[in-house]
Amino acid sequence: MYQLNNRVTVDENICNGKPTLRGMRITVQTVLEFLFAGDTPAEILAHYPMLEAEDIEACKKFAIDVTNRTYSIKAVA
């Protein structure tokens, strides 16, 4: 298991290697989709009582960190 920050982890044996929260089968993507759909953190915590408010904040920080990177696109011959 690889820990990306204090809450986001990646394990190729969990959720096909997608980033999850604390090794549970709840992906960062799932939490972000709820947020973008307009759910509040309190509503997400009600859906997933094993999560903590810090997990939701870690998902937001993870999204910011990913988009803050520089990417280059290379042509494939």
N, C-alpha and C positions, 0 to 999 in steps of 0.2 A: 504494500500500500504506500502510495506517495501522498504526502500532506502538502497541499498548495498554500494554505494558511492555517490558522489555528482551528478551522472548522471544515474547510473544503478539502476533500480527499479524492484520490483517484486510485482505483483498484481494478485491474482488468477483469477480475472475477465478479465484480459487482456492477450491475447496470451496463454491461458491455464496455466498461472503462470510462463511462461518462463521469464528470465531476459530481460527487455526492456530498451530503452533509454528514460528517463524522462517521463515515463508513456505513451509514444506513442506506436503505434502498429508496432514498428520496433525493432526486437529482436537483442540482442548482437550476437547471432548465425548468423543472416543474414549478419551483418557487417563483422564478422570474415570470413565468407565464401567468401565474395567479396575480402577481403584482401588476403586470401590463394589462390584464383583463379588468383591473380596477378593484381587486380585493384588497382589503386592508391587512396589515400584519396581524391584527387580532383575529380576523377571519381565517387567515392561513393557519394560525396557531390552533384555532378551533378544529380545522380539518385535520391537522397533524399534531396532536397533543404531545408527541415525543420531541417536537422541535422547541427551540427556545428563541426568544427575540433576537439574540445574538446570531443565530443561524441565518435569519432573514437579512440582517445587516451584512453578514459575510457574503451572502449571494450578491447583494448589490455591489459590494466592494470588488468581488470577483469579476463581475461584468465590467466595471470601470477599469480594472487592471488589464483585462483582455483587450479592451478597445483602446487602451492607452499605448499598446505596443505598436511598433512600426513593422509593417508588412511589405514585402516586395513580391511582385508577380512576375514570374519568368515564363517566357514562351516555351511550349513543349513542341519539339520538332516532330 
